[in-house]
Structure formats: structure tokens, C-alpha cells
Amino acid sequence: MTRISPETLRYQADVADEHGNPQLADNFRRAAELATLSDDDVLRVYEALRPGRSKPDELAALADWLEARGCPRTAALVREATYS
């Protein structure tokens, strides 16, 4: 199976920025971070973010885990979900 590279996703983010779509650019940048994780880890993040699946302290721990793995933008999104 071929995976998209983080570099390709960051390039797509730059293109989105150039075309005035900062929200799409942010999504591509988070995707670039997630592309460095294993499939199992990405599914772990996905499952944790589903409605009603995680308590605030679990989301905070997930954000710390993501930050430690070089995913600061995704960690920030998870932290934002912690307070929603």
C-alpha cells in the first residue's frame, strides 16, 4: 500500500494558503503530522475524538502523547476538543 508523504501534504497546505483557504491548509498540515504515525495510532486518535468516547483528562493525555510524537498542531486540536 502506498501512503501519501508528509512532504506532499505540506505542499498541498502551501497551495491551499496561496489560494486563500487557510482552514484547508491547517487540515493538510495536521494530516502531514498524522502521516508520520502508524495506522493503529491514527485510529487511536480518531476513536478518541468521536463524540462521547473520551473524558477531558483522556483527551489531555492524548494531546500530550501527540505533542511528544511531533504532532503539535494535532495536539492543539485535541486540546481544543477537551474544552468543548
Beta strands, then each sheet from edge to edge (+ up, - down):
end
